Amino acid sequence: MGMDMPLEAIRRQIASGIDIFVQLGRGRDKKRRLMSVAEVEGFADGQVMLHMLYERDWKDGVLKKTGELKNGEKWEREEHAHEDHI
């Protein structure tokens, strides 16, 4: 945009504009793998607050559920909003 924005303002925009973070990475075999899935909870103390939903267990090599979706009603509202347009 041609202007400097404070880091905190950028982080606030990320927290308000993104619902889910999906992290991909490469394993030792150089294949891409899903590393983690986190829900954005908001913004506090200068940081984007994340709630982990799934994380890769390196010992077993599998993705494990570590939490429940907290803002499920937001997804349900969005789903029902689109039903009217089908």
C-alpha positions in Angstrom: 0.0 0.0 0.0 3.0 2.3 0.1 2.7 3.1 3.8 4.3 1.6 7.0 1.9 -0.1 9.3 2.7 -0.9 12.9 3.2 -4.6 13.5 0.4 -4.7 16.1 -2.1 -3.3 13.4 -1.0 -6.0 11.0 -1.5 -8.7 13.6 -4.9 -7.3 14.5 -5.9 -7.6 10.8 -4.7 -11.2 10.7 -6.6 -12.1 13.8 -9.8 -10.6 12.5 -9.5 -11.8 8.9 -8.4 -15.5 9.4 -10.4 -18.2 11.1 -8.1 -21.3 10.7 -4.4 -21.7 10.3 -3.2 -24.8 8.5 0.6 -25.4 8.7 2.4 -27.6 6.1 6.0 -28.7 6.3 8.3 -31.2 4.9 9.2 -34.5 6.6 12.6 -36.1 6.5 11.5 -37.9 3.3 11.0 -34.4 1.7 7.2 -35.0 1.3 4.8 -32.3 2.4 2.8 -33.1 5.4 0.1 -31.4 7.4 1.8 -30.3 10.6 -0.9 -28.6 12.5 -4.4 -27.0 12.4 -5.2 -24.1 14.7 -8.3 -21.9 15.2 -7.7 -18.2 15.6 -9.2 -17.1 19.0 -8.5 -13.4 18.6 -5.9 -10.9 19.6 -4.4 -10.2 23.0 -1.2 -8.7 24.4 0.1 -7.9 21.0 -0.2 -11.5 19.7 -2.6 -13.5 17.5 -4.1 -16.1 19.9 -4.3 -19.6 18.5 -6.2 -22.7 19.8 -4.6 -25.9 18.6 -7.0 -28.4 17.0 -4.6 -30.9 15.4 -0.8 -31.5 15.8 1.6 -34.0 14.2 2.9 -36.5 16.7 6.5 -37.0 15.5 7.0 -40.1 17.5 4.0 -41.9 15.8 4.2 -39.9 12.6 0.4 -39.2 12.7 -1.8 -36.1 13.1 -3.6 -36.2 16.4 -6.6 -34.2 17.6 -5.6 -31.9 20.5 -8.6 -29.7 20.9 -12.2 -28.9 20.0 -13.4 -26.1 17.7 -14.5 -23.2 20.0 -16.2 -21.1 17.4 -18.4 -23.8 15.8 -21.5 -21.5 15.8 -19.7 -19.2 13.4 -19.2 -22.1 11.0 -22.8 -23.2 11.4 -24.1 -19.7 10.7 -22.0 -19.5 7.5 -23.2 -23.0 6.4 -26.9 -22.0 6.8 -26.4 -18.7 5.1 -25.3 -20.5 1.9 -28.2 -23.0 2.0 -30.5 -20.2 0.9 -28.5 -19.8 -2.3 -28.5 -23.4 -3.4 
